[in-house]
Amino acid sequence: MFETHVYDMGSNALSLVCEEAKSSPRIYVETINAILSKCDHVLQSAFSRHHSFTRAANKACERFINRNAITEALGGSQISPELLANYFDLLLRKHWSSKMAESVDKGLSLVIKIFPFVEDKGTFQRIYGNLLAHRLVRNQSISEDYERFMINFLAEKCGTSYITTFDQMLDDMKSSRVLNEKYCEWLAGRLEEDPIPGLVSTTITVLRSRSWPFLPKNDLTVPFQVSTYQMAILMLFNETDTYTVKQIGELTNIEEVMLVPHLETLLKTRILKVITDDVPKAAESSSINESSTIADDEEVEKTEQKRKVHSQASEPAKDLPPITMDTKLTLCMEYYNDRFYVNLNLPVRRIINKEEEKKREGRIESDHRMAIQCHITRLMKTRKRMTHQDLMKEILEQSSTKFHFSTTQIKACLFH
């Protein structure tokens, strides 16, 4: 009876504000908070928080928070975590007035009270991650301390695997700040020696592709995907056409053990080539003549033939000469590739991604195992003796508010 009463009270209250709450996460959250506060007062004053009535009230609150007139009108139970995440975003944005900023602590306490009742925490994670990314990149977060506080709260409720990407976002922003500070210090010293009129202020943000929910624009074409080392090497050729391996190492401060593999990658893809002293001059002059014929737009057949010849330069080189510190390198001006996108760093990325994915899966499995073991320990200390079926049922019911564990995972923790 009490569960039905609480459910009806919450459903009726949300029905009254249905139209306003559809477009106002604040009204939605404050209405739910008013019901929870009223329910909490009744539990305390009338029932002294008896565990049976508390359990009934929690079930009723979970029902009307996830399934109510507003969620039905907007399209399903995933609307509740979406409105809650949007309320988070409104609280933590800079554009709020000073009056609103004073109520941030109060607003966050409301979210902390309501979040445990949300069933679809996966939807909340996805939407909250997108909004967090936009706040950080656009420098609209009211405070990194508040962001860290809420991430720690989510980790406490759902485990560390739930907030892995959120942590990585904050780490990326911190690293970018340090990078920009060092760049500004270097630039200030450079400008003292050689002032540059009309210099444009620059801010650089370095983001990990797997952590941020941003996709590249369709109208942005990056012909090469290279590592930081490879980019540093290629940028040198803006100044001079030819370098020795030793000069490249001195200019980039890359150790030889790291430099040689990256140079080999650029040589294999024929972006760079080795200069030998026995190149016939006739061959050089013929290549110049060939490049001049390409400029003639009317000779379509010759251009196509030339493209075929050039496309051979994009094929991976099979036999590379030994690279020493005195080896001379230059850009391969004949390079041509029919592909729209060329990834020069794919092998390295694959290795890193596999390792990160393996570590992430290990952390998730460890968190799940620890949570199940905690449930088992708590139940056995309370009940002392239980049948296998009752123990499995209790664990599944208690863990359903956070993660849905499989019976296989529970059995593995019971018998190992």
Secondary structure, 3 states (H helix, E strand, C coil): CHHHHHHHHHHHHHHHCHHHHHCCHHHHHHHHHHHHHHHHHHHHHHHCCCHHHHHHHHHHHHHHHHCCHHHHHHCCCCHHHHHHHHHHHHHCECCCCHHHHHCHHHHHHHHHHHHHHCCCHHHHHHHHHHHHHHHHHCCCECCHHHHHHHHHHHHHHHCHHHHHHHHHHHHHHHHHHHHHHHHHHHHHHHHHHCCCCCCCCCCCCCCCCCCCCCCCCCCCCCCEECCHHHHHHHHHCCCCCEEEHHHHHHHHCCCHHHHHHHHHHHHHCCCEEECCCCCCHHHHHHHHHHHHHHCCCCCHHHHHHHHHHHHHHHCCCCCCCCCCCCCEEEECCCCCCCCCCEECCHHHHHHHHHHHHHHHHHHHHHHHHHHHHHHHHHHHHHHCCCCHHHHHHHHHHHHCCCCCCCHHHHHHHHHC
